[in-house]
Amino acid sequence: MTNLKGKIDFAVIVSVTNANPNGDPLNGNRPRENFDGYGEISDVCIKRKIRNRFQDMGETIFVQSDDRTTDSYTSLKDRAEGCEELKKEIDKKKSANRELCTKIACENWIDVRAFGQVFAFKGVDVSLGIRGPVSIHQAVSINPVDIVSMQITKSVNSEGGKESKASDTMGTKHRIEFGLYLIKGSVNVQLAEKTGFSQEDAELLKEALKTLFENDASSARPEGSMEVCKVYWWQHNEKTPKASTAKVHRSIQIKPKKSVVRPKSFFDYDVELLPLDCECVAPEEYSLV
């Protein structure tokens, strides 16, 4: 494994067409939006999709979805105890070496060495928190989004014994007609050195971002309704480059074209990359539409 060459900043432009990119369970599963009407996709949602892509690439994941498990474990505690080397050290209780536990966890699971993880389970004396080098912002849409709701019905009752349709046959689906979202993130070299996040892991992360919505279709997100349009990837030569991450991310300017009143596709926008006023590495740019 090769040490990370330098700090990484990245940005991903995502289009959403007639889909619910991230429902809010506390708001009837309506697409998330802020008080100004701009759509949002939580960082947790984005990390889940990256983990799924890592799994599809054959990598070992600690935080697995119940519907995508590749082992027999039904909880994070079971999965942690299923690692014999880690369990052996944790069983030492108060004399357990937390640094060694961190090293074992990071070596076994790519999502732990990427995003970090809290290992604190009921009945286990040893608890530790691992800070990961990969940080991701919640995605925010470029323009306010229009949320469309529709009533749906099931053709049959869930339970028998009722002659007419029961109340649970009625439901509601929500979607946004169109939205263009910007995902921002970075990889910290100092934390990468602690978790062992390597240059090879960074390449896997880049590939996961480029293919973020493969094998992710559902009734809320039909195949093709979520699309990665562009990926920008800055691989700096220094651990702490002269341009801050905020400045790098601000260099991406996305605006609707002057002739467009209401954008309905990625091609209704102008995307411009402003030059940074320092000698920073030019980004790798991937156009995927």
C-alpha positions in Angstrom: 0.0 0.0 0.0 1.3 3.4 -1.0 1.1 6.4 1.4 -1.2 9.2 0.3 0.7 11.6 -1.9 -0.9 14.8 -0.6 -4.2 16.3 0.4 -7.2 15.6 -1.8 -10.2 17.8 -2.5 -13.1 16.6 -4.6 -16.5 17.8 -5.9 -19.2 15.8 -7.6 -22.1 17.3 -9.7 -25.2 15.2 -9.5 -28.5 15.5 -11.4 -31.8 14.2 -10.1 -34.8 13.8 -12.4 -38.2 12.7 -11.1 -36.8 11.0 -8.1 -36.5 11.3 -4.3 -32.7 11.5 -3.7 -32.9 11.4 0.1 -36.2 11.2 2.0 -36.6 12.7 5.5 -38.2 10.0 7.8 -39.3 12.7 10.2 -41.2 14.5 7.4 -43.2 11.7 5.7 -40.1 10.7 3.6 -40.4 13.9 1.6 -37.1 14.9 -0.2 -34.9 16.9 2.2 -34.9 20.6 1.7 -33.7 23.6 3.7 -35.7 26.6 4.8 -34.9 28.4 1.6 -36.3 25.6 -0.6 -32.9 24.2 -1.7 -32.7 20.4 -1.9 -30.3 18.5 0.4 -28.7 15.0 0.5 -27.2 14.2 3.8 -23.6 13.2 4.2 -24.7 9.9 5.8 -26.7 9.1 2.7 -23.7 9.8 0.4 -21.4 7.7 2.6 -23.9 4.8 2.4 -23.7 4.9 -1.4 -19.9 5.0 -1.3 -19.8 2.0 1.0 -22.1 0.1 -1.3 -19.8 0.9 -4.2 -16.8 -0.3 -2.2 -18.7 -3.6 -1.6 -19.4 -3.9 -5.3 -15.7 -3.5 -5.9 -15.0 -6.5 -3.6 -13.8 -4.5 -0.6 -14.7 -5.5 3.0 -17.1 -3.1 4.7 -17.9 -2.8 8.4 -21.1 -0.8 8.2 -23.2 -2.9 5.8 -26.8 -2.5 4.9 -29.1 -5.3 6.0 -30.1 -5.9 2.4 -26.5 -6.0 1.2 -24.7 -8.1 3.8 -22.0 -10.3 2.5 -21.5 -12.2 5.8 -23.7 -13.9 8.4 -23.5 -11.1 11.0 -26.7 -9.2 11.9 -25.2 -6.3 13.9 -22.0 -4.2 14.1 -21.1 -5.8 17.5 -21.3 -9.3 15.9 -19.2 -8.2 13.0 -16.6 -6.7 15.3 -16.4 -9.8 17.4 -16.3 -11.9 14.3 -12.8 -10.5 13.7 -10.8 -12.9 15.8 -7.7 -10.6 16.0 -9.8 -7.7 17.2 -11.9 -9.8 19.7 -8.7 -11.3 21.1 -7.4 -7.8 22.0 -10.8 -6.5 23.2 -11.2 -9.5 25.5 -8.2 -8.2 27.5 -10.7 -5.6 28.8 -8.9 -2.8 30.7 -5.5 -3.9 29.5 -6.5 -3.8 25.9 -4.2 -1.8 23.6 -6.5 0.8 21.9 -3.9 1.7 19.3 -3.6 -1.9 18.3 -7.5 -2.2 18.2 -7.6 0.8 15.9 -4.9 -0.7 13.7 -6.7 -4.0 13.3 -10.0 -2.4 12.5 -8.5 -0.1 9.9 -6.6 -2.9 8.2 -9.8 -5.1 8.0 -12.4 -2.6 6.8 -11.9 0.1 4.2 -14.9 2.2 5.4 -13.3 2.4 8.9 -10.0 3.7 7.6 -11.9 6.1 5.2 -14.7 7.5 7.4 -13.7 6.4 10.9 -16.0 4.5 13.3 -17.1 4.5 16.9 -16.7 1.0 18.5 -18.8 1.2 21.7 -21.1 -1.7 22.3 -23.2 -2.8 25.3 -21.4 -5.3 27.5 -18.0 -4.6 26.0 -15.5 -2.9 28.3 -13.4 -1.4 25.5 -14.6 1.5 23.5 -12.7 3.5 21.0 -13.4 6.2 18.4 -11.5 6.3 15.1 -11.4 9.6 13.1 -11.4 9.0 9.4 -9.6 11.2 6.8 -12.5 11.4 4.3 -15.0 14.1 5.1 -18.1 14.8 3.0 -20.5 17.8 3.1 -24.2 17.3 2.7 -25.0 18.0 -0.9 -27.1 21.1 -1.7 -29.0 21.9 -4.9 -27.9 24.8 -7.1 -31.5 26.1 -7.3 -34.6 25.6 -5.1 -36.4 22.4 -5.9 -40.1 21.7 -6.6 -41.4 18.7 -4.6 -44.3 16.8 -6.2 -46.5 14.5 -4.1 -48.9 11.9 -5.3 -51.3 9.5 -3.6 -50.9 5.8 -4.3 -52.9 2.8 -3.5 -52.2 -0.9 -3.1 -54.4 -3.3 -5.0 -54.8 -5.7 -2.0 -55.1 -5.5 1.8 -52.1 -6.4 3.8 -54.2 -8.6 6.1 -57.3 -10.7 5.4 -60.8 -10.5 6.9 -61.7 -7.2 5.4 -64.2 -6.9 2.6 -63.2 -3.4 1.5 -59.8 -1.8 1.3 -58.2 -1.0 4.6 -56.6 2.4 5.5 -53.1 0.9 4.9 -53.8 0.6 1.2 -53.4 4.3 0.8 -50.0 6.0 0.7 -48.0 9.0 -0.7 -44.9 9.2 -2.9 -42.8 12.3 -3.2 -40.2 13.3 -5.8 -38.5 16.3 -7.2 -39.0 17.1 -10.8 -35.4 18.2 -11.4 -32.5 19.3 -9.2 -28.7 19.7 -9.7 -26.7 19.0 -6.6 -23.1 19.6 -5.6 -21.3 17.2 -3.3 -18.0 18.4 -1.7 -15.4 16.5 0.2 -11.8 16.1 1.1 -9.2 13.7 2.3 -6.9 14.7 5.2 -3.3 13.3 4.9 -2.5 13.5 8.7 -5.6 11.4 9.5 -4.9 9.1 6.5 -1.5 8.3 8.0 -3.1 7.3 11.3 -5.8 5.0 9.7 -3.6 3.7 6.9 -5.8 5.2 4.1 -3.6 4.8 1.1 -3.2 6.2 -2.4 -4.8 3.0 -3.7 -7.8 3.6 -1.3 -8.1 7.1 -2.7 -8.3 5.7 -6.3 -11.1 3.4 -5.1 -12.9 6.4 -3.6 -12.6 8.3 -6.9 -14.1 5.4 -8.8 -16.9 5.1 -6.3 -17.8 8.7 -6.7 -17.8 8.4 -10.5 -20.2 5.4 -10.3 -22.1 6.5 -7.2 -25.6 5.4 -8.3 -24.8 2.1 -9.9 -26.8 -0.7 -8.3 -28.8 1.9 -6.3 -32.1 1.9 -8.1 -35.4 1.7 -6.1 -39.0 2.8 -6.5 -38.0 6.2 -5.1 -35.0 6.4 -7.4 -35.7 4.6 -10.7 -32.8 3.5 -12.8 -31.3 6.5 -14.6 -33.0 9.1 -12.5 -29.9 9.8 -10.5 -26.8 10.6 -12.5 -23.2 11.7 -11.8 -22.5 14.5 -14.4 -19.0 15.7 -13.4 -16.3 14.8 -10.9 -13.5 17.2 -10.0 -10.5 15.7 -8.2 -7.6 17.8 -6.8 -4.6 15.7 -5.7 -2.2 18.2 -4.1 1.5 17.7 -3.6 1.5 18.9 0.0 -0.2 17.8 3.1 -1.4 21.3 3.7 -1.6 23.2 0.3 -1.7 26.9 0.1 -5.3 27.0 -1.1 -7.8 25.9 1.6 -10.4 23.4 0.8 -13.1 26.1 1.1 -11.3 28.1 -1.6 -10.9 25.1 -3.8 -14.6 24.3 -3.6 -15.5 27.9 -4.3 -13.6 27.8 -7.5 -16.5 25.8 -9.0 -19.1 28.1 -10.4 -22.5 26.7 -11.5 -25.1 29.0 -12.9 -28.2 28.5 -15.2 -27.6 29.6 -18.7 -28.9 33.1 -19.5 -31.5 31.8 -21.9 -32.9 29.3 -19.4 -35.8 30.4 -17.2 -36.3 27.0 -15.4 -33.5 24.5 -15.6 -34.6 21.0 -16.4 -31.3 19.2 -17.1 -27.6 19.4 -16.5 -27.1 21.0 -19.9 -29.2 24.0 -18.9 -26.3 25.1 -16.7 -22.9 26.7 -17.3 -20.1 25.1 -15.2 -16.9 27.2 -14.8 -13.8 26.4 -12.9 -12.1 29.6 -11.7 -8.3 29.8 -11.4 -6.9 29.7 -7.9 -4.5 32.6 -7.0 -1.7 30.2 -6.0 0.3 27.4 -7.6 -2.0 24.5 -6.9 -2.4 21.3 -8.9 -5.0 21.5 -11.6 -7.9 19.1 -11.0 -8.6 16.0 -12.8 -12.0 16.5 -14.5 -14.3 13.7 -15.5 -17.3 14.4 -17.6 -19.7 11.5 -17.3 -22.7 12.7 -19.4 
